[in-house]
Amino acid sequence: MSAQAMLMAPKEDPWDSALRQFDRAADHLPIKRGIREFLAYPKRELTVHFPVKMDDGSVRIFTGYRIHHSTVLGPTKGGIRYHQDVTLNEIRALAMLMSWKCAVVGLPYGGAKGGVVVNPKELSQSELERLTRRYATEISILMSPEGDIPAPDVGTNPQVMAWIMDTYSMHRGYSTPSVVTGKPVAIGGSQGRVEATGRGVTIVAREAARMLGMNLQGATVAIQGFGNVGSVAAVLLSKVGCKIIAASDTRGGVVNTKGLDAGKLVEHKERTGSVVGFPGAEVVSNQDLLEVPCDILVPSALEGQITDDNAARLKTRLIVEGANGPVTPAGDDVLRDRKITVIPDILANAGGVIVSYFEWVQGLQQFFWTEEEVNENLERIMVRSFGQVAQVSTERNVDLRTAALIRGIDRVANALYIRGIYP
Ligand code: NAD
């Protein structure tokens, strides 16, 4: 029985998609049935319901999760998401993706993910701090510098990581910076971490363009989601010569086929909270943004955005997945038939976890690198990983997602064989 059938997740939810992708790649590998099932299950899942005192004196109960998918290659690593639509299955899927992502780029980590069902924009700064400190305390039975190291994801940022680090340190009685990554540099964060995911997206876009014979000078780019990943990718892609023609966030999108000034768009978003209203641009809906004719499409918002429904209407040559899981497996099938190249999330957005790894190493050694050293090492790992995935794709005649998953799953399975099944 396949892992997908075994766990019987509902159709098209993120966990179902993650299992289908897993099955597709695992079919190419000689993994024994029991090992395959073991790799499909999350290792441990924690659900917490916890109270937070609101500014008006009332108490609200929130629900949060922390899931470790695999500890085969090392301690677990994965972001914490604050979003009103967070579900257990979404966090499961993202934890599993983190396992393959760390493995495909050669990091000594297993996958994890956490989340709280909350719209952080509806909380005051002090409510957000109290929620974060309580959630951090609730999940501290799973979190440690040696065991599980969270990082930012959608709705969280360096300040949230600072509160988690401080909360954990208060309970220990001494400063423990390596318990989280993505911290502000002032308290042990790494140079280059904020830009790392967008920088990695830019590096793989460049490598993919080279592979496809596409000239980046003047190549048009549309970006869905203008948060940490999307905005940095926009700035860095424009620096290498691309023309950013469309961008969006939760409130809507903007388009200008003559090009948007990425730096000014970032300033506008910082000032107004949205890309909407950017001078000289036309308004476009989030769905229509995906269908804007462009050379490179960078989905950098949430999962499940490109499906078998809209994949047929995309007018792009290359998709670089800044977000985790933005294309459903059925959407992937349509894109493959249409010969649209997809650089999968577990490769394309791995820059964040790579520099998080550098931050963790720097924190443990109390020896800090320059931004140049961080960026050089990031570039080296991204280029090497892209080349390895492209090689598997050619050798096995599979798309790049399946190739990346084959590499990631194979590495974890191999380590599991060597470690053995306890006891
Ligand atoms: P973020 O919260 O900084 O930004 C998310 C952006 O997406 C916001 O601008 C939001 O307005 C926008 N958005 C949300 N829903 C949208 C929708 N339906 N249409 C258009 N825009 C929408 O989050 P982030 O850290 O940039 O993460 C974005 C994606 O990248 C997520 O899938 C995350 O898991 C993935 N990712 C992030 C990192 C990282 O280092 N931050 C690393 C790897 C992967």
Residues whose N, C-alpha, C, O or C-beta is under 5 A from the ligand:
A	BS01	NAD	P152 D153 V154 G155 T197 Q224 G225 F226 G227 N228 V229 G230 S248 D249 T250 N286 S300 A301 L302 G322 A323 N324 N349 G352
